[in-house]
């Protein structure tokens, strides 16, 4: 058994966590976000009620794709996808954002989904067969090493996944590499705002909190600085949700944070320079 305190151990912990979620969804058991609430505690319509996806977006998708939605936002609604574009979803899970992207880019475009969890890939491919979507391809791999050529996609999306990586600089460098000049980085992610020196190390070092979208989250300004270091321009964060109060008010909220620090969902935008 791997040591969960190492980067490889954390990655395996995350893999096991999402494998369990994939199996639950394939058995039509609802699950929510990446946190440790049991499947029976959250109904799938709760996700819709939180405003992540409109009913008309999900009504024609396989129910298993909706049940496996573990994200913190709806990047496809904010990414301004255009017909004919090629989209890559980092950490595609059951495929909901890939299918919605494929619908937006149309038959002349393509949507790739990348995931490291075999169970999620099997679920996503089964969902693709049920949906009868042709302009979609699911790839096995890690977001730190994308199995696509340089300058091969127009838009990178992701939904509450980059915070799970132990090497975020490598993730951002790979995103920059596979984007075409002028390409767009448009992801939903969980971030901290405020003085991170005040956050207890017991929380940031908690393995369960890492799998549950919290411990691996970057501070907002740190995230933007890393994007600029990777070569991106126009980096910005739009707050889409603030997690505060009792945990039942937000699936990823920790019990409490120091004054002046808050956990948010944000839509993170950046652009690869055209030249």
PyMOL commands that set and color helices and strands:
alter all, ss='L'
color gray80, all
select helices_A, chain A and resi 7-26+39-41+44-49+55-58+63-67+75-78+96-105+118-131+162-164+168-178+196-198+201-204+207-211+220-230+247-249
alter helices_A, ss='H'
color red, helices_A
select strands_A, chain A and resi 86-90+110-115+136-140+153-159+179-193+218-219+232-243+262-272
alter strands_A, ss='S'
color yellow, strands_A
deselect
rebuild
show_as cartoon
